[in-house]
């Protein structure tokens, strides 16, 4: 049975998210009552949107990667653990023994939580189950217990669904995505941790008044505050740091190419997301009607990849600023124990900060500071888990590159949930108690919080409007 599931998992990995997701969307749309033609068109449109987003992210990676390597060389950074990036991490996760069964395990967890009312999110982004597979594989490797790895993967997915529920109101309001949540293993933990940071920022005199949203920046700087110009300027700054005119003729070309590429990314990403949203809207509307008719009084969210948010100008601007900041942090924190050299995943920082930016209401300064704090701590986590990460990679058939002996990543290696689950797997009876406490605490606390918020909203809606305050002019 496990061999069959492994073959299915491997086949889905080969197809990739841009093929698998349209198929799932089509099936989902038909199940919601849409005509096949309309559901199929929505699925294909969403697939096209994801391809467009991946092309732009690929452009970012192709330009930011070499610039990051050049900056590392300029800073004389000698770190022993290489960031292999999320594509390699996903292949490692799906290629592991846990990855072979993660899709049926994930679907079972989601269905059980939905029918028991412990989550509102229906996660249709099956591709990103790889994050839970990676957590399970790491726990299985460090404990030597396959079934503990399965338990960890299932609990991780439940926790991510809880985080998606908690951050959904913020995501829906800021990105204008009704009935959408992001049960994304990369984005959700950072979004939740951004909430206490925002509480602190709000209590710093002067700083709490700073308007550093793209709109505020454009208002202050006019032409140079436009998103297109912001990408160009940030590209020039990163380019000068990476290519400081040691070979003027060659470096000028590299700097200008990088600047134009980042300007293109800032300009094109929102348009790619708009294509994706065009396909999503009929599915979202059908889901709303389906829930209202069959589950009166209940609210469901459609769980999607946070890729639908990475085109927002504040997300991209924050991410580009965090590229040199992350490299600088790696250097500064090296004497304290960091050994990870961020490289490939620098292009995926938009996914790390997507929900954070929503929590900070588009404030780029807050997002950069908050992102820097959390990524800085994450580098220590990535360093700590690197030996286990490397073992899982080798056991999954991943071939280390030339000169690579230990590997990790920013996306999952540095993720706060990775550190939490690795730590919990060493608690209690073989890790079962520690992991179970984490899962129960998140799920029950989320349900309590959401139910309380609904009661407060219902009570506010029932408060009569005092005479003379009807709102009419």
N, C-alpha and C positions, 0 to 999 in steps of 0.2 A: 504493500500500500504506500509506504513511504517513497519507494522508487517512482511510483506513478505520480505522486504529488510533486516530487522533485523534478520530474520531466515537465509537468505542467508549469511549475514555477520557472524553470529554465526557459521554456518557450515564451512565457509572458515577458520575461526579461529581454529576450531577443526582439520581441515585437516593440517593446518600449511604450512609454506613457502616451506618446502621440498617436499610437494605433489602438492601444488597449482602452484608453479613456473614451474615444468616440463610440466604440462598441458598447461599453458600459452605459454611456449616456443614452444611446439609442434604445437599449433594452429598458432602461429606467424610464425613459419618456413614454414608451409604449405601455409599460406597467402603470403609469400615472394616468393613462387615458388619451394620450396624444395619438393622432394618426401616424402610421409608420413613416410616411413621407416627411412629416413635420419633425418627428423625433430624429430621423436619420439626418435631415438637413442640419438640425441643431448640433448633433454629434459631430458631423464633419466640420461644421463651422468652428466648434470648440477645438477640434483637432488642429485646424488651420491656425487658430489663434495661438495654440501652444507651440506649434512649429515656428511661428513668427517670433514669439517670445524667446524660444531656445536659440533662434538664429541671432537675435540681438545679444542675448547673454553670451553666446559663443563668440560674437564680435568683441564683447567686453573681455572675455577670458583670453582671447587671442592677443589682445593689446595689453591688458593689465598684467598677465602672467610674465611676459618678458620684461616689462617695466619693473615689476616687483623683484624679479631675479637681479636686474641691474641695480636696483636700490639696495638689495641685500649685499651685492658685491661692493657697492660704493660705501656702505656702512661697515664693511669688513665683518659681516655676520657669519659666524661659523657655528651653526646649530646642527645637531646630528640626526634629528627626527624630521623626516620629510612629510609635508602635507600632500597627500596623493589626490585629494579632492573627492567630491560626492559621486561622480560617475564610477570611480573605482570602488568607493565605499558601498554603493548600491549593488554592484556586481559581486562584491565579497559577501554582502548580507544575503542576497538571494542564492548565492552559491553555497551557503552554509547549511548544516543539517536543520537549523531552525527555519531558514528561508524556504526550505522545501515544503513546510506545512503552514507558513505564516498566513497565507490568504484564507484558507478555511478557518483557522484559529481566529483571525481578525474579524471575519464575517460573523462568526458565532458570538464573539464578545460584543460586537456592535448590536446585533439583533437582540441578544439577551438584555443589554442595558436599555435599549429602546422600549422593549415590551414591559420592562419593570419600571419604566419611568425614571431611570437613573441617568439618562442622557437625552438630550434633544437633537443631537447631531447624527444624521445618517451619512456616514462617510462613504462617498462613492469614488474617492481617489485611492483605489486599491493599490496602485503603483507605489505610493508612499508608505505602504506597510513595511517597506524595507527598513525604515527606521526602527520599528519594533523588532524586526528580525535581527538587526545589528545588536540591539540591546540584549536580546535573548542569546545570541551567539557569544557575546562577551561574557555574560553571566555563566553560560554553560562551560566556557573555556576556563574561567577562573575557579569554578566550583567543581568541574569534572562531572557535572550532573546534567544530562540532557533534559530531563523533565523539569528541572529547576529553570533551565533556559526557556522552555515552552511557557512555564508559569510567568517568568519575567516578561516575556514578549506580550502575553495576553494582558498582564497588569499594566505594562507600559502603554498599550493601546487604550486601555480604559482611562488612564491618567491623561493622555493626550486628548481624548474625547471630552473629559471634564474641563481641561484647559480651553478647548475650543468653545464649550458652552459659556465659560466665564468671560472670555474675551469677545464673544460674538456681538454683544451690544456696541462695543467700541468699534469693532471692525465694520459692522453694518452702518453705523453713523458716519464714520470718517470716510470710508471708501464708497459710501452710498451703494451698498450691496444688501438689499433686503433679503432676510431669511437665509443668509450665508454665514458659515463659520469656517475657520481654518484649523482642522485637526492635523496640522502639519508638524511632524516631529522636529523640524528645524526651527520654525517660527514660534510655535505656541509657548514653549518654556520661557523664551526671552520676553514675549509679550506679557506673561504673567509677572515676571520679575521686574518689568518696567513700572508696574503699578506702585510698589513701595518707593521706587526711585522718584517717580513723579510727585508722590506725596512729599518727599523731602525737598524737591526742587520748588514746589509751591510755597514752601516756608522759608525760602532764602530771599530776604529783602532785595529789591532791585532786580535780581535775576528772574524773579517770578513775573516781572512786567515785560521782559524782553520778548519782542515779537520777531522770531526768527523763522517764520513760516515762509514758503516760497512767495506767497502773496505779499507778505510784509517786506521781504527782501526786494521784490520787484518794485514795490511802492517807494522804497528808500533809494534804490539804485537805478531805477528806470530800466533803460535798455540793457544794462549789464546784469540786471536781476532776472531777466527772462531765462526760462529753463534751458533753452538752446545755448545761450551765452554762458550760463553757469557750467554746463558740460564742457564747453570750449575752454573756459578759464581754468576749471579744475584739471582738465587734460593738460594744459600748458604747465600748471604747477607741478603735477605728478611727473610730467615729462622732463622738466628741468631737474627735479630731484633724481630721476633715473638716468638721465643722459646729460651730465653737466659739461658739455662742450669739450670733452677730451679729444674728440674727432669732430670738429665743428660742422663740416659738410654733412657727414653721416648723421650726427646727432640732431641737427636742425630738421632733417627729414623725419627722423623718429619722433621728435617732439610734436611736430605739426600733424603727423599721421595719427598719433595718439590723441591729440586735442580734437581733431575732426571726428575720430571714431567715438569718443565719449560724447561729443555734441550730438552725433547721430543716434547714440543710444538714448540720450535724454529725450530726443525728438521722436524716435520711432517706438519706444516701448509703450507709451500711452496708447498709441494707435493699434499696436498688436493686442493690447489688453481690450481695447474697444471691440475688436473683431471677436475675441473670445466671449465677451459679455453679450454680444449680439446673439450668439448661439445659446448662451445660458438663460437668457430672459424667458423664452417659452417654457423651458424646463422648470424654472423657478416658479412661474405663474401656475403651471399645472400641478406642481407639488403643493403650493398653497391651497389650491382648490381641493385637492385630494385630502389633505389633512383636515380642512374645515368641514368637509362632508362626512368623513369616516371617523375622525377623532375630535369631535367638538370639545372646545375648551383646552386642547393641547396645542403646543407650539413645537414644530420641528424645524431644524436647520439642515440645509444641504451642505455637507462637508466637502470643501475643495482645497486644492493646492494653493498656497499663498502666492503662486505665480500671478494670480489675477490682481494682486496688489502691487507688484514690483514696478509697474510702470508709473506709479504716482511720483510726481517730481521730488517731493521731500524724501521719499525712499531712495531714489537714485542719487540725489545730492548727498545724503547722509552716507550712503555706501561708498561713493567715490572719495569722500573725505576720509573715511575710515580705512581706506587701502594703505596710505602711508602711515596713518596712526597705528594700525595693527602691526606693521613691520617695525615701527619704532618701539612699540610695546614689547615685541619679541626680543629686541636688543636690550632694552632697559631691564626686562625681567629675567634675562639670562643668568645674571649672578645670583638670583634668588631661586633658581631651579628650572626655569623654562628651557626646554631643548627643542621645541617645535619651530620649524621655519615655515611660516604661512606662505603658500604659493598658489596652488591650483584653486583652492576655495576662496581666494580673495574675490574672485568674480561672482561668488554666490553670497556675498555679504548682503545683497538686497533681500534675500530670503531670511537671513538671520534677523534683520532689523524691521521687517515689514510690519509686524503687529506692534513693535515698540514705537514706531513712528505714529501709528494711530493712537496709542496710549498718550504720547506726548503731543497729540493734536497737530502734528506736522511741524513742530518746532525743531529745526535742524540742529541747533546748538544743544538742546537737551538730548536729542537722539544720538548725536556724536559722543557726548559725554557718557550717557547711559550705555551706549554700545561699547565704548572703549572700556568702561569698568567691567562689564560682563564678559567681553571677549578676553580682556586681560586675565581674569580669573579662569576663563576657559582654557587658556594656554597651559596652565598648570594641570588642569584635568586631562588635557590631551597628552601631556608629557607622562602623566601617571598611568594612563591606560594604554600607552603606545606598545609596550611589550605584548600585552594580551591582544590588542588590535592586530599586531603583526602576526601572532600565532593563528588567529582566526583567518586572516588573509591567506596565509600559507596553506592552512588546512582546507580552505575553500578552492585551492588551485590557482590563487593569484600569484603571478610571477613578479618578484621584486625587480625594480629597474637597476641599471648599472650603478654601483656605488651605494645602493639602498640596503641597509641592514635592519633598520627600525622605521616603521611608518605610522602615521596617524592622519587626522583630518580636522579641519575647523568645524565642518558641518555636524558631524556626530562625535568625533573624538573630543572636541571642546565643549560639547553640549552639557548644560547643567544636569539634565536627566541621566546622562551617561555616568557622571560622577555619583549621583544619588543612588542609582540602581547597582552600580558596582560596589558601593559602600554597603548598601542594604543586603546584598547577597552574602555578606560575611556575618550577618547578625542572626541570632535565634537558631532554631533547629535547621541547620543546613541552608539558611537564608530564607526559608519559607515564611517565618514570622515577620522578618524585616520587610520583605517584599509585599506581603499581604497587608501589613499595617499601612504602607504607603498607598496601595491601591484603595483600600477602604477609606482612609482619611480623605483622599482627594475626591472620590466619588460621592461620599456622604456629605462632605462639607460643601461641595458644589451644588448638590440637590437642595440642601438647606438654604444656601445663599440665594439660589434662583427662585425657590418657592417664596422666600421672604420678600424678595424684590417684586414678585408678581402680586403678593398680597398688598404691599405698599402702593403699587401702581393702581391696583383695583380700588383701594381705599381712597386714593387721591382723586380717582375718576368719579367717585360717588359723592365727594364733598360738594354741597350746593354752592352755587356762586352767589355771594352777597348782593343785595339789591344795589343797583347803580354801578356794578362791576361786570356787566355782561360783555364788555369789550367793544360795544358798538360806539361809533363816534358820535 
